[in-house]
């Protein structure tokens, strides 16, 4: 295969997949300034709380302590936000992996005819720079967010056991 003429369809090129994620409604949140990103997660948490709160109330017995019901509602909302953050991480990790690889695995016409194309050195260097300076900070932010959410969930579970 020729390395000068790229046979990879445009929508399967790692740089275009990266740009698609950048411009997407959902994955674009990760690139927002930190306060705006945090507000979006807080909004999601509140919306999930509107659903998980009544579910916690409906699923607990009338003898359950009100504090346990509240903890269950908060934990349900937190788990929803955790799943959202995990989905963001997985999407960015997929594209990051494709940017860092020296070859591009692609499908010409369907799932049955996968091909592999070695990236030219210039394209590989460009992709790795994009990963290092643009995508890695996004992943770092998402990982920190995930750790904070996990710690909060663990503390809620500990509080549940203490009540």
Secondary structure as the mmCIF struct_conf table of DSSP 4:
data_model
#
loop_
_struct_conf.conf_type_id
_struct_conf.id
_struct_conf.beg_label_comp_id
_struct_conf.beg_label_asym_id
_struct_conf.beg_label_seq_id
_struct_conf.end_label_comp_id
_struct_conf.end_label_asym_id
_struct_conf.end_label_seq_id
BEND BEND1 UNK A 3 UNK A 5
BEND BEND2 UNK A 8 UNK A 8
HELX_RH_3T_P HELX_RH_3T_P1 UNK A 10 UNK A 12
BEND BEND3 UNK A 13 UNK A 13
HELX_RH_AL_P HELX_RH_AL_P1 UNK A 14 UNK A 23
BEND BEND4 UNK A 24 UNK A 24
TURN_TY1_P TURN_TY1_P1 UNK A 25 UNK A 26
HELX_RH_3T_P HELX_RH_3T_P2 UNK A 27 UNK A 31
BEND BEND5 UNK A 32 UNK A 32
HELX_RH_AL_P HELX_RH_AL_P2 UNK A 34 UNK A 59
BEND BEND6 UNK A 60 UNK A 60
TURN_TY1_P TURN_TY1_P2 UNK A 62 UNK A 63
BEND BEND7 UNK A 64 UNK A 64
HELX_RH_AL_P HELX_RH_AL_P3 UNK A 66 UNK A 100
BEND BEND8 UNK A 101 UNK A 102
STRN STRN1 UNK A 103 UNK A 107
BEND BEND9 UNK A 108 UNK A 110
TURN_TY1_P TURN_TY1_P3 UNK A 111 UNK A 112
BEND BEND10 UNK A 113 UNK A 113
STRN STRN2 UNK A 114 UNK A 118
HELX_LH_PP_P HELX_LH_PP_P1 UNK A 119 UNK A 120
HELX_RH_AL_P HELX_RH_AL_P4 UNK A 121 UNK A 130
HELX_RH_PI_P HELX_RH_PI_P1 UNK A 131 UNK A 135
HELX_RH_AL_P HELX_RH_AL_P5 UNK A 136 UNK A 162
#
